[in-house]
């Protein structure tokens, strides 16, 4: 069995990807600093897959620790790199934290990857690299504009670092996966999105408001030039997203890639407004949500949804789960963790 390193593997997308990797027979070793995750996630992964992944608590910003890890695990066949800070609003307020965490860690991991026999790298990128796109849906050929936030900029810079690394090292193979808006939870409700502190993402705030932890949900901006005045996003179920990472990794391992740096949009191809997301949650949960329209939030893009044909045709991947599926699973997860 091939050993795959998943950095940030106890986080929201990382943990679901670990499940899908183990489901198809990969050996997984997880690195996580637990800054925005919990070690208990391992129990959820183990319950779902009947297999416990290896785990090391490690801070990827400490170069010596990264070198030591790769010296002990020099048989890794691929790296999926999730470890990064990811909140747009927080990045605007604390940009240096984002540049240190998201750029330095990436560089240290790539430096060690280039020493391995098998140099396969999947990068957790984002549709934020496109900024406010000129045309919708957004294709991979869309012009990459100046980022709307420091978070978005770290993803742009990250892709540039990987592209330059691949150009200089012909035996390094990398795919950047540009996600739109991951939501939901595993259908077993054994793992899901578990933000530390106040949620920065919409759906955990919705579920925490519905269950009574938050007084009300703030909707940032109700006067955008959209069908109901709220921002439009492409909400993708996290299980669909996780499966795309496995497909991308298998593409590299099987030497099916057309060049040694590729990138793909991962979304549903459908845009839903914030109010439509709220309505979906209310429908599947049977609960009325208390929300309030607030001022716009700095760094927010108005509309973003994916053109997915490249991922559909070349990767052979497409989404199978709906917005309602995602909301139902997120609500099931919220109820489970509160009952604990």
ChimeraX attribute file (.defattr): number of C-alpha atoms within 10 A of each C-alpha:
attribute: neighborCount
match mode: 1-to-1
recipient: residues
	/A:1	8
	/A:2	12
	/A:3	17
	/A:4	23
	/A:5	23
	/A:6	25
	/A:7	26
	/A:8	27
	/A:9	30
	/A:10	29
	/A:11	27
	/A:12	24
	/A:13	23
	/A:14	24
	/A:15	28
	/A:16	25
	/A:17	26
	/A:18	29
	/A:19	28
	/A:20	22
	/A:21	22
	/A:22	21
	/A:23	14
	/A:24	9
	/A:25	11
	/A:26	18
	/A:27	20
	/A:28	25
	/A:29	20
	/A:30	22
	/A:31	24
	/A:32	24
	/A:33	20
	/A:34	16
	/A:35	12
	/A:36	17
	/A:37	19
	/A:38	15
	/A:39	14
	/A:40	10
	/A:41	19
	/A:42	21
	/A:43	15
	/A:44	21
	/A:45	24
	/A:46	15
	/A:47	15
	/A:48	19
	/A:49	15
	/A:50	13
	/A:51	16
	/A:52	18
	/A:53	20
	/A:54	12
	/A:55	18
	/A:56	13
	/A:57	12
	/A:58	17
	/A:59	18
	/A:60	26
	/A:61	19
	/A:62	12
	/A:63	17
	/A:64	11
	/A:65	14
	/A:66	19
	/A:67	16
	/A:68	11
	/A:69	16
	/A:70	17
	/A:71	13
	/A:72	9
	/A:73	13
	/A:74	15
	/A:75	14
	/A:76	21
	/A:77	21
	/A:78	26
	/A:79	24
	/A:80	27
	/A:81	23
	/A:82	25
	/A:83	25
	/A:84	23
	/A:85	19
	/A:86	19
	/A:87	16
	/A:88	22
	/A:89	18
	/A:90	16
	/A:91	21
	/A:92	16
	/A:93	13
	/A:94	12
	/A:95	17
	/A:96	12
	/A:97	14
	/A:98	24
	/A:99	20
	/A:100	15
	/A:101	17
	/A:102	24
	/A:103	17
	/A:104	16
	/A:105	22
	/A:106	21
	/A:107	18
	/A:108	18
	/A:109	20
	/A:110	18
	/A:111	15
	/A:112	18
	/A:113	21
	/A:114	16
	/A:115	13
	/A:116	18
	/A:117	14
	/A:118	19
	/A:119	22
	/A:120	26
	/A:121	28
	/A:122	25
	/A:123	22
	/A:124	21
	/A:125	25
	/A:126	23
	/A:127	27
	/A:128	28
	/A:129	26
	/A:130	25
	/A:131	23
	/A:132	21
	/A:133	21
	/A:134	11
	/A:135	11
	/A:136	15
	/A:137	17
	/A:138	21
	/A:139	18
	/A:140	18
	/A:141	7
	/A:142	15
	/A:143	15
	/A:144	15
	/A:145	15
	/A:146	14
	/A:147	19
	/A:148	19
	/A:149	23
	/A:150	24
	/A:151	28
	/A:152	25
	/A:153	23
	/A:154	27
	/A:155	26
	/A:156	21
	/A:157	15
	/A:158	22
	/A:159	23
	/A:160	12
	/A:161	16
	/A:162	23
	/A:163	20
	/A:164	12
	/A:165	21
	/A:166	18
	/A:167	14
	/A:168	10
	/A:169	13
	/A:170	12
	/A:171	15
	/A:172	24
	/A:173	26
	/A:174	28
	/A:175	27
	/A:176	25
	/A:177	23
	/A:178	22
	/A:179	21
	/A:180	24
	/A:181	21
	/A:182	23
	/A:183	26
	/A:184	30
	/A:185	28
	/A:186	23
	/A:187	17
	/A:188	13
	/A:189	19
	/A:190	19
	/A:191	29
	/A:192	29
	/A:193	24
	/A:194	18
	/A:195	17
	/A:196	12
	/A:197	7
	/A:198	10
	/A:199	15
	/A:200	15
	/A:201	17
	/A:202	16
	/A:203	23
	/A:204	23
	/A:205	19
	/A:206	26
	/A:207	24
	/A:208	20
	/A:209	17
	/A:210	23
	/A:211	16
	/A:212	9
	/A:213	11
	/A:214	14
	/A:215	13
	/A:216	16
	/A:217	20
	/A:218	15
	/A:219	19
	/A:220	17
	/A:221	18
	/A:222	18
	/A:223	15
	/A:224	14
	/A:225	11
	/A:226	13
	/A:227	11
	/A:228	14
	/A:229	16
	/A:230	23
	/A:231	25
	/A:232	23
	/A:233	22
	/A:234	25
	/A:235	27
	/A:236	25
	/A:237	27
	/A:238	26
	/A:239	24
	/A:240	22
	/A:241	25
	/A:242	21
	/A:243	19
	/A:244	23
	/A:245	26
	/A:246	19
	/A:247	15
	/A:248	28
	/A:249	23
	/A:250	16
	/A:251	17
	/A:252	23
	/A:253	18
	/A:254	9
	/A:255	13
	/A:256	12
	/A:257	18
	/A:258	10
	/A:259	13
	/A:260	20
	/A:261	21
	/A:262	15
	/A:263	18
	/A:264	25
	/A:265	25
	/A:266	32
	/A:267	27
	/A:268	24
	/A:269	22
	/A:270	17
	/A:271	20
	/A:272	20
	/A:273	20
	/A:274	21
	/A:275	17
	/A:276	15
	/A:277	20
	/A:278	22
	/A:279	16
	/A:280	19
	/A:281	26
	/A:282	18
	/A:283	14
	/A:284	15
	/A:285	19
	/A:286	9
	/A:287	12
	/A:288	12
	/A:289	19
	/A:290	14
	/A:291	15
	/A:292	13
	/A:293	14
	/A:294	13
	/A:295	12
	/A:296	16
	/A:297	12
	/A:298	13
	/A:299	18
	/A:300	17
	/A:301	18
	/A:302	19
	/A:303	23
	/A:304	26
	/A:305	26
	/A:306	24
	/A:307	19
	/A:308	22
	/A:309	18
	/A:310	16
	/A:311	20
	/A:312	15
	/A:313	10
	/A:314	14
	/A:315	17
	/A:316	12
	/A:317	20
	/A:318	19
	/A:319	19
	/A:320	11
	/A:321	15
	/A:322	15
	/A:323	21
	/A:324	19
	/A:325	18
	/A:326	26
	/A:327	27
	/A:328	21
	/A:329	23
	/A:330	28
	/A:331	24
	/A:332	21
	/A:333	25
	/A:334	22
	/A:335	16
	/A:336	13
	/A:337	13
	/A:338	10
	/A:339	7
	/A:340	5
